[in-house]
Amino acid sequence: MSKHKRQMNLNVFLMNVGHHEAAWRHPGTEPQHITDLGYFTRLARLAEQAKFDSLFLADILAVGKNVKHGAALAGLEPFTLLSALAAVTERIGLIGTVSTTYNEPFHVARKFASLDHISKGRAGWNIVTSGSDIEANNFNQDAHPEHSKRYDRAAEFLDVTTGLWDSWEDDAIVIDRESGTFSEGAKVHEINHDGHFFQVRGPLNVPRSPQGYPVLVQAGSSEDGKEFAARYAEAIFTAQQTLGEAQRFYADVKGRLGKYGRHPDELKILPGISAIIGKTEAEAKEKEQELHELIIPEYGLNQLSNMLKVDLFTYPLDGPLPELPNVEEINGNKSRFQLVADLARRDNLTIRQLIQRLAGGRGHRTFAGTAVQIADELEEWFTQGGSDGFNVMPPYLPEGLEAFAEEVIPELQRRGLFRTQYTGSTLREHYGLNRPVNKFVNVPLSRVSGV
Amino acid sequence: MSKHKRQMNLNVFLMNVGHHEAAWRHPGTEPQHITDLGYFTRLARLAEQAKFDSLFLADILAVGKNVKHGAALAGLEPFTLLSALAAVTERIGLIGTVSTTYNEPFHVARKFASLDHISKGRAGWNIVTSGSDIEANNFNQDAHPEHSKRYDRAAEFLDVTTGLWDSWEDDAIVIDRESGTFSEGAKVHEINHDGHFFQVRGPLNVPRSPQGYPVLVQAGSSEDGKEFAARYAEAIFTAQQTLGEAQRFYADVKGRLGKYGRHPDELKILPGISAIIGKTEAEAKEKEQELHELIIPEYGLNQLSNMLKVDLFTYPLDGPLPELPNVEEINGNKSRFQLVADLARRDNLTIRQLIQRLAGGRGHRTFAGTAVQIADELEEWFTQGGSDGFNVMPPYLPEGLEAFAEEVIPELQRRGLFRTQYTGSTLREHYGLNRPVNKFVNVPLSRVSGV
């Protein structure tokens, strides 16, 4: 591995049996194990052996209506699972989704500070604002709050959580048994936040954690989402279908950091990739076809209807999409709506074809080919201004992860694009991110590095 | 061990460095490790080797003003820690406190269902309603809600969480790959709860867990608390100073179960015991004195002022307590207030003496003696209608737990009062509790046993 070559960051996004919506029907997957810690331990250790920067668990606060034909996100609550995985792994980062719309900042700050301690600095938070009425209905609300209001709440939520993470200075605990001083009171701060959404006195009841803050990740790519990311996020998981789109997104978001006093390197952009890998291209395409044949149209129609906010069940499967609402009317995942609408229009797809195109990654880029072919693609995106690395989304597990770990990663390593050993111990170190300066400490307004 | 002799249930209540308020100043404790998973892993495995039914982590949603002279409950968020401990233990039950006042039932139901899956049926929930304004101030409220209102909320909270735990029938998941049926839709239920505090549609997004529900534990001993326990709880952690008090409490609570259609055996009563163990009684008393000499009066005064809702800093340490408010005026831990007030009056204690008496267990029973002496006491309480077992509160760690595990438990085993091997695998099996019948399943209104 060249010492000076820019390195990719690779996250593996684990979803129960894999990202392909029909993965659970594939004979190689283990849907009977989606609530089994042993199953996830195997996957996490496999990813760690392959030197992934991090693993990621997504979340939604409801079970969809698709429970009959699959259950992509029914299973273990991600945070519970990440805490357990912290105990059985040593180096890989542990990123979980937590919604700012249906949580309280004190709880969230506390959980991430605890996970960061337990994992010795490997916690990351994928900040989402949630996107559906079915979640609202589990939290005393008839309907999901409006998009921009959710982002206002998210911004205030971040102000509170970062304040709480700073509320204990790094050297607050002194443990002087002789004098009876456990901690220096002057280094443990109330935050006295009194805002529009939250009133929180603090301090947090967890001392400052190894990373200071968990790595802050964001996944919304709407206008509000990009601005939020530019201000707060240190990594973005994003769905981009073509290199051109990825390059435009990359330049757009990186260009926004300056106004918040941030350097473009302080935010890593990781497009999703759901890759089916074969010894030959033909074998990969065959595997893809095999998975596509397991798709249950009713499941795909339901997913697609939710994404597009149109009931597609009344339209012919082999006909075109009906007229869609304007993106302005979408109060959910705006950027995904736009991506799917553009994709259908650009490639002139029928509803059935669109379902197949989305089945592997819900709008994330899909790929079927050899390890060399996929490495070529990743290298191109990475070197041509499309990304800082990738959010690897195995379409079916464990095989999809095994193939990526055993064939694609060694190819990237041969090209000097990815680490062969962990060089750091925290997630911030893996991603090359600075440790946040504590805002209660009186130092110049710059960032210090190292832990 | 006699096969037919009634067996004690023993829970170990782990608190950072131990329950004695000065434990962190004792040279044998490890206050530098209170955020270290390795430290808690050692303690959990030690407790598991000793065949404890369960370990318990308490919680409070704020850091007190005592941060300078100790930090009993600053450290890791209990649920995060329990999840990690689930991964490194195999048989011991894992009980955590979660407040119904400052949480949403959907989140709580989900976390416990997940922990129960991850631990293969070892989760327990200590249900508290919280007791202080400092917690309210971290959750957008100026003051703590009134006592009976908190219990009303707790009752509705339990209705929602038990509904959610039942929302997937045990055999809902079928995984028929051929027909494409992941789960039987008719066995996954919305709960459509529309109550005073909560509106929750459901279903939960976690399939029903090994125990059905986590073991439901309760720790309040006020009138509201006892009634709540009789209706919902399967174990009670309680503070009782004398056998007489313990017997009255035991008879009182067990006597309330009938009106809820429950048998007295469906609720296990576990008084707390903080024991200092020596090879001789003199050695034990010496250790106790050593710990008492480490007490910082300011810390104790603060704790006591909080318990009694009176600012004691203005009264002489070696004088009596001032006049106290009526218990009706206490909007916090009413039963602990009463216990402390009674104790001071009964034994005619000065403020300093009272601080020392409370230092080992905050009002729980303390003891210093040999393993045989403590076993005698436990046996007496257990056989004379005072308890079904005990909540063991090591005053300092790890030594206090080691001594109990290596000296007291073998003595109890010799007397045939405690298991020498785990006979069950779930926490319900350890405690001899039935698995709850799913309320959506059309069966006669009785309980089925076994998992």
Interface residues (C-beta under 8 A of the other chain):
Chain A: W24 R25 P27 P31 Q32 T35 D36 L37 T41 I60 L61 A62 V63 V67 K68 H69 G70 A71 L73 A74 G75 L76 E77 F79 T80 L81 S83 A84 L85 A86 A87 V88 Y102 N103 E104 F106 H107 R110 K111 A113 S114 L115 H117 I118 I134 N137 N138 F139 N140 Q141 I173 I175 R177 G180 T181 F182 S183 E184 G185 V188 F198 Q199 V200 R201 G202 P203 L204 N205 V206 P207 S209 L294 I296
Chain B: W24 R25 P27 P31 Q32 T35 D36 L37 T41 I60 L61 A62 V63 V67 K68 H69 G70 A71 L73 A74 G75 L76 E77 F79 T80 L81 S83 A84 L85 A86 A87 V88 Y102 N103 E104 F106 H107 R110 K111 A113 S114 L115 H117 I118 I134 N137 N138 F139 N140 Q141 I175 R177 G180 T181 F182 S183 E184 G185 V188 F198 Q199 V200 R201 G202 P203 L204 N205 V206 P207 S209 L294 I296
